[in-house]
Amino acid sequence: MQKVADHFKKKFSEHLEDLKTLVRIPSVSFVPFPPAEVKRCAEAVAKLLKKTGLENVQILEVAGAHPYVYGESLKAPGKPTLLLYAHHDVQPPGREELWQTPSFEPVLKPGPGGDRLYGRGTADDKAGIIVHTAAVSSYLETLGKLPVNVKVIIEGEEEIGSGHLLQFLTQYRKLLDADILVLTDTGNLASGVPALTVALRGMVGIGVEVRALTKSLHSGMWGGPIPDPVLGLTKALSQLVDASGRIAIPGVLDQVRPLTSEEEVELKKLPFDETEFRKESGMLSHSELLKEGSTVFGQLWRLSSLTVNAIEASSRKQAGNIINDLAWAKVTIRLVPDMDPKKVMGQLQEFIRSKVPWGLQVSFTEEACAGPWSTEPVGPAFEAAVAAMKKGYGVAPYMIGCGGSIPFVEPFAKALKGAPALLIGVEDPHTNAHGENESVLVSDLYKSCLSQIYLFSEIAARF
């Protein structure tokens, strides 16, 4: 193990360069960004897996989906097989004028906690790919083999809800058999403080369009008798939550499973500093923290929330004195245990339709519909993960929830008949994933790679 770890330390700068190469590819999976760039990134990932020493590397296609990438090393007879997951697609860059560095040009510079690599995908989730490849190559380049069997699967449409996941799972099921899932797409509790994620919120997402006209009109010549679709949409959106920010759609919160007293006790053990939380999130000083429940962590991980992610009518650059013909918004609800995504999808659409005034035309597009996931962190796989992260980071990990969603987890855990799922990652509260100036703390990337190296050994010793 020392030989493998020492080799990794010498090669870490090369792994960082591999990450930079991937970040330079704008693999945004959202429409209307070019799908050719996502495919180009898949090809770059396949090239990296081959360089790593993995075999049977291939790009896996599903009709209508962005490509997955697969590779394997199955030369440890009698030892468990690990399915290592990450994704190579990324979020749109957002507002370019707010980036302090070019969004798709990785730049290393000082930041919170130490040196950080800035750029879209540096943390979410191209760093996750590097965690896998760094660990695998460290073994293969020193010992010529791994202590466990591994299959690597890198998805290309996670950021848009993994809409073709079930089709993919059906088409390539036999290829993906494994005993343990290892997913590098979550975060740590704080910089340098590792975590194992044991619960994820699900997500329902829709696009809602409200239309009043077949064309935009002069607001002076026509204003008054003509209904404004932007006002109509915002009237409906404003009723989605109550004065305290809680979801106000009838029946939605009735599905939320209450926290047990044991869960409340564990959540209160986690260190929380409201001043630091406000700083990490970028909240303005006079913005009110909308607290619900006994802890903020409980609210983030085990309570449902609703967000208007985007709203559009005209634009700042094209804002004329007009009555817009239509208005559009994207609305998402994060789901927690016992919430049925299809039921919530129907409740959300029905509520918005009932609140749009003046007989305006309403239409919906369903963009995401994935349930929540949770696990009990017991057994040898979790014991191995705790031991490995303690060696890699120097401190034991916390068991935490995650307010985000990874649609891959639940269906794969079910397909593999309850195989334990180890969710780890390199994000921290300063990463700003999905926002401008996304970054990864380089020291945490280093420690996460080292932890994965130890994880292979710890699992081999326990099975």
Secondary structure, DSSP 8 states (H G I E B T S, - for coil): -HHHHHHHHHHHHHHHHHHHHHHTS--B-STTS-HHHHHHHHHHHHHHHHHHT-EEEEEE--TTS--EEEEEE---TTS-EEEEEEE--B-----GGG-SS-TTS-EEEEETTEEEEESTTTTTTHHHHHHHHHHHHHHHTTTSS-SSEEEEEEES-GGGT-TTHHHHHHHTGGGG--SEEEEEEEE-SBTTB-EEEEEE-EEEEEEEEEE--SS-EEHHHHBTTB--HHHHHHHHHTTSB-TTS-B-STTTGGG-----HHHHHHHHHS---HHHHHHHHT--TT------SS-HHHHHHHS-EEEEEEEESS-STT--SEE-SEEEEEEEEEE-TT--HHHHHHHHHHHHHHH--TT-EEEEEEEEEE--EE----SHHHHHHHHHHHHHHSS--EEEEESS--TTHHHHHHHTTS--EEEEEEE-TTS-TTSTT-EEEHHHHHHHHHHHHHHHHHHHHH-
